[in-house]
Each structure stands twice: as C-alpha cells, then as structure tokens.
Amino acid sequence: MSRNVSYKHSEETKRKIKESNIKYFKEHLEKRLGKNNSFYGKKHSKETKKQIKNSKYHKNLKGKNNPNYNNHKLKGHKMTKEQCIKISKAKKRDKNPAWIDGRSFFPYPSD
C-alpha cells in the first residue's frame, strides 16, 4: 500500500479521523480486555514457556541468525553514518507521519 505523505488533510478531516479512531479503539479494546480476553485466567505451561524461550524470536538475531542475513535485496547496501543521521533527523517528531503533537488517541488518566 503506497501512502502519499505530502498530502495535507483539512482540520475538519483530521478531527473526523481522530473521532473515528477513538470510537474504533474504544469499541475493539473493550472486547479484548479482562474477562473478554480469550487467555484471561489461563497460564502458559512450563513446556510452552520453554518453547517460547527457545524460539527464534528470543535468540540473538545478529549475523547469521538474522532472517535478513542472506537477503539479496539488502546485500551490499550499507549506509554511511551521515546517511543514518540524516534519515534519523528526517523522521523525528513533527516530521514523522505518526506524530500527533505528542498526544495519544486516548485521554490521559486524571490523577
């Protein structure tokens, strides 16, 4: 799916998207929280814990253990330190498409 990052939504459209997202997340999160969660009250067995621990996701993924180690698309492409810094700066805070002025979809709890 391609995404046009340069497109600017109007303030009205942004408000509608935000309201829609809040409504969606509230409805769908309530279905999976607490007693509504399919794993509620259950525990992993020792054998399952051992399998999870020994799975590829919990191993060191450096070098040959990395799934992209022999990926021909990435082979021979190394970025310089300057390129890494430039990309990092380009994706920080308000330049990142996911940045919403430091706000969350959900209101923060009041103390």
C-alpha positions in Angstrom: 0.0 0.0 0.0 1.5 3.3 -1.0 1.0 6.4 1.0 1.1 10.0 -0.1 2.9 11.6 2.8 2.8 15.1 1.3 -1.0 15.2 1.3 -2.4 17.7 3.9 -5.8 16.9 5.4 -8.0 19.8 6.4 -8.6 20.4 10.1 -12.2 19.2 9.8 -11.0 15.9 8.2 -8.3 15.5 10.9 -11.0 15.9 13.5 -13.3 13.3 11.9 -10.4 10.8 11.5 -9.4 11.3 15.2 -13.0 10.8 16.4 -13.4 7.7 14.2 -10.1 6.3 15.6 -11.1 6.9 19.2 -14.5 5.3 18.7 -13.0 2.3 16.9 -10.3 1.7 19.5 -12.7 2.0 22.4 -15.1 -0.5 20.9 -12.5 -3.0 19.9 -10.3 -2.8 23.0 -13.2 -3.4 25.4 -13.9 -6.7 23.5 -10.4 -7.9 24.4 -9.8 -6.6 27.9 -10.2 -8.6 31.2 -12.7 -11.4 31.2 -13.4 -10.8 27.5 -9.8 -11.8 26.6 -9.5 -15.4 25.4 -6.4 -16.0 27.6 -8.0 -14.5 30.7 -7.3 -16.6 33.8 -5.0 -19.1 31.9 -1.3 -19.6 32.3 1.4 -21.0 30.0 2.6 -24.4 30.9 6.3 -24.9 31.7 6.7 -26.7 28.4 5.2 -23.8 26.5 7.3 -21.3 28.3 10.4 -23.4 27.4 9.3 -23.4 23.7 8.8 -19.6 23.7 12.2 -19.1 25.3 13.9 -21.3 22.7 12.0 -19.8 19.7 13.8 -17.8 17.1 12.3 -14.6 18.5 14.2 -14.9 21.7 17.6 -15.8 20.2 20.3 -13.4 19.3 19.4 -12.2 15.8 22.8 -10.8 14.9 24.8 -12.1 11.9 23.7 -15.4 10.5 20.8 -15.7 13.0 19.2 -12.6 11.4 16.5 -13.6 9.0 17.7 -10.9 6.5 21.4 -12.2 6.7 21.3 -13.5 3.1 18.6 -11.3 1.7 19.8 -10.4 -1.8 17.8 -7.1 -1.7 19.8 -5.8 1.2 23.2 -7.3 0.2 25.9 -4.8 -0.5 23.9 -1.8 0.8 25.5 -0.1 3.8 24.6 3.4 4.8 27.2 5.8 6.0 27.0 7.4 9.4 25.9 10.6 7.8 23.1 8.9 5.9 21.9 7.3 9.1 21.9 10.7 11.0 20.1 12.4 8.1 17.4 9.8 8.0 17.0 9.9 11.8 16.6 13.7 11.8 14.1 13.5 8.9 11.9 11.1 10.9 11.8 12.8 14.3 8.8 14.4 16.0 6.6 16.5 13.7 8.3 15.2 10.6 7.1 11.7 11.3 3.7 10.9 9.8 2.6 9.1 13.0 3.5 12.2 15.2 0.4 13.8 16.7 1.9 16.7 18.8 2.9 14.1 21.4 -0.8 13.2 22.0 -2.3 9.8 22.3 -5.6 8.5 20.8 -6.8 8.0 24.4 -7.1 10.7 27.0 -4.5 10.5 29.8 -5.9 9.4 33.2 -6.6 12.2 35.6 -5.0 11.8 39.0 
